[in-house]
């Protein structure tokens, strides 16, 4: 266990840079690492060499996690076997001297031995103890008799009782859930995946790796066996605070979608923050939104070469957005456009939107002609324009319905309207349901093991031929760090004393009796 604790501390320490520094292959923010490296050019190469930009995929983190898993398995499984045996074990025999234990009590009773033993066992069972009565009295001659005859030696009968076994069950649940928690987290990291896709209203997404804008599979993920389904974004509903100190703050952020599964069944769903769509274990979260201006581009031959929405990425809280339009099949020359979209653009507002809602949409475009360099084999981002072989030919601010004519008969572009888009984070984590369940079980088991006190009570009934009556001796032993309460022993002695009211046992002075005298007179 000491080794496991050290490895757990090392794992927590290793996770610190993963929480502080941006990480590669994170679908929610794929540009975080390049941006950090651009802002910190001196220290970034050293951090990269140490693998601190991909902590959770690094060999040293995996090695620490693997060693922890092996150590916990070797620690927990044998311990669980021992705890299970302890939880089923009978109370042990009484030690020779009970006066060395807590709450030791002694008294003499003028009652039959079998009545005292039966009453003690019944009382302890009523208080939740597991009770064992030695059926064979401990006598040197081994006669087993509870009656005293002339010449017979001492007769001794013991009642041994124990309760608090549920504490061991709590210990067992705690250790097992800790191991299950580690296995669940490891399963998600080995077999899951995470992806990101942006959809404009009316667009359809099919769950295959090639459809993702960013796709990060785990090392053992079945990329060819992704959950078969498709989803269409029907409408994205948004609302913003119109006035007050929080003007422009989002008030509504819902996506109405239609999805189809492998069997061909179709259903509608609403995806909102913290309300993902779950399709057979694959979850789709709505993580962001923005605008996609609808444009129509005609080339120099007056042919429509592009028509539809183009996703522009927001750059501030008012959803001022920028994007590009690439038209490689335009004639006689390829066309490209850099754009700035303002949901509420006013003449006094310059290049910044005044409000995130669509109050006065404006699209600023800069047109280029030439070679888009899309056939060189070098991958390009759909959100950037390679202007190496392009020439700027025109720029204009457009309102909905307006058209920008390009010079020299190169064509035109029309601002047709505005659609909304949603940014969806898609995740499959097979251990995600296991880990929370294990965490809840861990807390329950830990709480039980810390609050329940396991303890033992012994009752020794002795009948000696040279003494009148019988001698009753009781004691308690706590199996936890806290001392056992004296209530059980004192109430037991009080109950036994009622069998012989003329005698007074050794009791704590401030305890109130809690048993009905008439009820306790009958051992049954």
N, C-alpha and C positions, 0 to 999 in steps of 0.2 A: 504494500500500500504506500510505503514511503517513496518508492520509485515512481509509482503512478502519480503521486502528488507533485513530485519534482517535474515530471514530464508535463503535467497539466499546467504548472506554472510557466514552464518554457513555452508551451503552446500559446498561452495567453500573452506572454511577452512578444512572441513572434507575430501575433495578430495585430499588434499596435501599429506598425507601419502600414499594414493593409487597411486600417481604419483611418489613418491620418493622410496617407499619400493616395493620389488617384491611381486606379488600377486599369490595366489593359483588359480588353475583351469584356467590358461592362456595357451592356446594351443600352442602358439608360443615358450614358454620357460617353460616347466613343471618342470624343475629341478632348477629353479631360487630360490625358497623358501628353499628347502633343502640345497642348496649351501650357501645361506645367513646364515642359522641357524648354519651350520658347521663353518662358518668363524666368527660368533658372538655368541658364546654359552651362554654368560652371559645375554645379553639384549634380545635375541630372545624369551625366554619363556614369558617374560613380554609383549613383543609386540604381541605375539600369544594370550595371555589371553585377551588383549584389542581388538582383532579382526583386527589388523592392517595389517595382511597378506591376508585378504579377506574383504577389506573395503567396496566394492560395494555390497557385499552380507550380510553385518552385519545388525543387527536389528536397531542400532542407525542411520545408514546412511539411511536405508529405512524409518525410522520414520521421519527423517528430510525432506526427499524428499516428503513423503506423506503429511506432514503438509504444505510444500511449495505449493504442487499442490492444496490442499484444499484452502489455503489462496489466491492463484492466481485466482482460480475459483470464490471465493466469491468477490474478488476485481475487476476482469476483466469484468465479465458478466454484473453486474449493470452499470459499467462504459461504456461499449459498448452500452447499451440501451440509456444512457444519451447522448453519443457522436452522436449516430444515430439520435436522436431527434434534437440535435443542428445542425447537418449537413443539416436537412430538414427544419429547422425553418425559418420563414420570418424575415427580419430585424425589430427590435423593433421600437416603436414610438420614436420620438425625445424628448429629455428632455426639460423642460421649458426654460432653459437658455443655449444656445449654446456657449456663450462667455466663458464658463468655460472649453471648450474642445480644442484640438489641431487644429491649422491651421484655426482658426475662421476668416471668411471673411464676410464683409457686403458691400452692394452697393445698389444703386437705379437705376431702369431701367424704361424707358418709352416704355413699350411693353405690350401687352395683357397677362393676367395671364396664360391663358391656353397655349399660345405659349411658355412662359418661362418654365412652368412645363414640357411640352412635350419635349422641347429642353434639359432640365436638365436630364430627364429620358433617352432620347436617347443617350446623351453623356456618362452617367454612364454605360448604358448597353453596349455601344461600348468599354468600358474599362474593361469589364468582371464582372461587379457588378450584383447582384441579386437585382432588383428594385421593389419597391411597391409604388404606388402613392395613397394617401388617396383620394378616390373617393368622400367622403363627406367632404367639407371644415369645419374646426373647427370654428363654429360661435355660439355665445350665443343664437341666435334665431333659429338656426338649419335650415336656409333656403336652404343651399347648393348652393347658387348662387355665381358665380364668377364675376358678374357685380355689380357695386356700384350704388345705387340709393339714392335719397334724403331720409335721415332719417335712412339708413341702417347702421348697425354696421360693425365692422372690419371683413374682409374675410381672412382666412388663409388656405393655401394648403401646404402639406408637401410631399416631396419626400424622402423616406428612402431607403438606398442602403447598401449592404454589400457584400464583397468578401473575398476569402481565406477559403471557406468552405472545400476545399480539405485538409486543415491542419487537420480538424477533421477526415476526411477519413484516413489520415496518422496515426493519433492517434489511430483510430479504428483498422487499420491494424496492428499497432505495438502491441497493447494489445492482440488482438486475436492471432497473430503469436507467441507471447511469451507463451501463454497457449498451443497452438498447438505444439510448440517445446518441452515443458515439457511432453505432452502426447505422442509425438513420441518417445522421449528417453525412457520413462517409458514402452511403448509398446515393444520396442526392448529388454529391459532388462527382461521383464516378459515372452515374448513368443518366444524369439530367442534362438539360441544355437551357440556354437563354438566348432570346432573339429580340429584334426590334423591327417594326415595320410601320411606316406612315401611310395612311389611306385617306384620300380625299373622298368626299361624299359621292357615292355611286361606284367607288372602286371595290374590287373583290380581291381577297387574299386567299391563297391556297397553301395549306400547311406542308410545304416542301422546302428544303434548305435553300433552293435557288430563289425563292420568293421573298426572302428576308433582306432587309437593308443591312442588318448586322446579325450574324449568327455565331454563337459561341457554344459548341458542344463540349460535353465532358469527355474524358479520355476513353470511356467505355460506352458512350452514348450510341444508340443505333440510329444513325443519321438517315438511313434508308427506310427505317420503320417508324417514322413519326406518325402520330395519331392522324388518320385521314379525315380531314374536314376542310371546308371553305367558309369564308365569312365575307359578307358585303356590308359596308358602312352605308346605311340608308340616310341617316341624318345625325348631325352633331348639334346638340342644343346647348347654348351658352347664354349666360346672363351676367351682367356686371352692375355693381353699385353705381347709380347715376349721379348721386350727390353725396355730400358729407365729407368727413375727414378721410374716409376710405374709398373715395371715388375711384372707380375702375377695378375694384377688388372683385374677383370672380364670385358669383353667387350660385351659378349652376354650371354643371360640366358633365353632361350625359351623352352617351353615344347609343343610338338606336341601331341595332344590327340584325341581320338575318344570317343564320348559319345552317349549313347542311353537313350531315355526317355521312359515313360510308354507306349506310343502307339507303340513302336517298331521302331520308326524312328531313323536313325543313322546319325551323322554329325561329321565333323572334326573341330577342333579349335586350336588356338595357345594361350597359356597362358604365359604371360610375366609379369615382375614387373609392377605394376599399370595397368595391363590389365587382370583382372580376367575373368573367365568363369562364366556366369550367367545362371543358369538353373532354370527357374521359381521362381526366388527370392533367390535361394541358390547360393552363390558365392564361387568360388574356386580360391584362391590366391596361386601363386607359391612363397613360402617364403624362400626356401633354396634348396640346391642340394649337391650332393656328389657322391661317388662311391660305387658300389656293386660288389665285386669280384665274379666271377663265379667259383664254385668249384664242384668237384665230389668226394664223399666219398664212399669207398668200405669197407665192414667189413671183419672180419676174414674168412668168407665163400665166399669171393670174390663177394658178392652181392652188387649192387649199392643201398645204403640206403639213399643217399641224392645227389641231383644234381640241381644246379641252382644258381641264384645270392643271395648274403647275404649282407644286408645293413650294411655298416660301417660308423660310425658317425665321421665327421671331427672334428679335435681338434685345427687346426690353419688355417691361411689364405692360406697356401700352400696345404691344404686339406690332410694333414697327418691324417689318419683315423684309428679308432680301432673298433673292433667288436668281436662277438663270433659266433661259429657254434656249434649247439647242435644236436646230433644224438642219440636219445633215443632208436631207434629200431635196433641198431647195435648188431651183435652177434660175439663173445660170451659175450662181455661186452659193455656197453654204452661208447660212445666217445664224447669228447668235445674239442673244439679248441678256444684258444684266439689268435686273430690276430691283426697285425699292417700292414696297407696298405699305401704304398708310391707311389703316381702317378709318381714321378720322383725320384727314389731312386738310388743313386750312391754309390760306395764303400767308397768315402770320406765323404759322407753326413751323415753317421750314421743312427740314427732312425728318421730323419726329412726329409721330402720331400723338394727338391730344387725348385720345380715349380709345380703349381696346375694342369698343363696339363699332359696328358698321354704320356710322352716322354720315360720313362724307368720304367714301373710299377713293383713293387716288393711287395710280400706278405710274411710277417714274421709270422709263425705259431708256437704255442706251443700246443702240443697234450696232452690230458689227457684221462685216462680211469678209469672206476669205475661207481659210482652211481651219476647221474645228479640231484637227489632229486626232480624230476619233478612230482612224484606221491604222495607227502606228503600232498597235498592240500594247501600248502602255495604258493601264486602267485609269479612268478618270472618275472624279466625283460628279454626281448629277447636280451638286450644289455649287460648283465652281466652273469657270470658263477659262480654258487655255487660250490666252490672247497672243501667243507667240506669232502666229501666222494670220492674225485677224487685223482688220482696219476699222476704226470707228467711223460710222457714216451718218449717224443721226441720233438725236436724243429729244425726248418730249415727255411731258406730264399728261396723263390721260385720265379722264373720268369715264364712268361706265357708258359704253356706247360709242366712244370716240375712237378714231383710227389714226394711226401714224403712218404716213406715206414715206417710203424709203426712196432716196434719190437714185437717179440713173436707172429707173425702172426695176430696182432690185426687189420690189414687192411692197407689202404692207402688213401691219399688225393691228388688230382690233381688240379692245378691252371689252369683253362680252359681259362680265359679271364676276361674282365672287362666290366660291364654295369654301366650306370649312374642311379642315382635315384633322384627324386624330392620330396621335402617336401611341402605338400599342406595344407594350412589353409582353412578350410571350415567354412563358417559363414552364418547364416540366421538371419537377423535383420529386422523384419517387419516395424520398425520405421525409418529405415535408409534413405528412400527416403522422408519421411515426415519431418524429422528434418532439412535437408539442405534447402528444399523449405520454411519451416517456418523461417529459419534463413535469407534467402534472402528477404522474405517479411518483416521481422522485420527490416532489415537495410533500405529497401525502405521506409517503414512507418515512421521510425525514422528520416530519411533524410528529407522527406516531412514535417513532423511536426516541424522540427527545421528551415527549410529554408523558408517556406511559412508564410507570415504575414497576419493574419486575421484582417480586419478593417471595420469600418462603416463610412458612409458619410450621413449627413442629409442636406437637402435643404429646407428651409422654405421661402415660398413666401407669403408676407403679403400685402394686399391692404386696406388702411385705408381711410375713407371718408374725414378726415381732412388733408390728405397729397396728394401731386401730385405724379403720377407714382406708382410703386410698390416697396416694400422693399424686397431684396433677402439676405438671411443669410445662410451661410454654415459653417460646422464644421466637424472634423474627430475625430474618437476615435479608438485607437489601442487596440486590444484584446490580444496582446502579450506583452512581456516585452520591446521589442524595439518600439520606437515611429514610428508612421505611416509617410510615406513620404508625402510631401505637393504637389506633382505633380498633383495628381488627383483633389484636390480642386482648385489649381491655374488654371489648364487647363479648369476646369468646369467654373470658373468665367470668364476666358478669352473668352470662347465660348459664354457665355450668354451676355458678354459685346458687342459682335459683333452685337447682336440684336439691340443695342442702342449705336452706336459708339461715341456719344458725351459725354459719361460718362466713368469714369475710376474707376475700382474696386480696392480694396486693394490686391495687388499681391506681391509675393516674387520677388525682382528686377532681379535676375539672371536666371530666367527660360525662355527657348525659347519656343514659341508656336509650337505645333506639329500637329495642325489640319488645314485643308484647309478651309479658310474663306467661300468660295462658298458652300462647302459641309455642313458646320454646319448651314447655314441659313435655311435649310429645315429640320424640326424636323423629318420628315419621313425617 
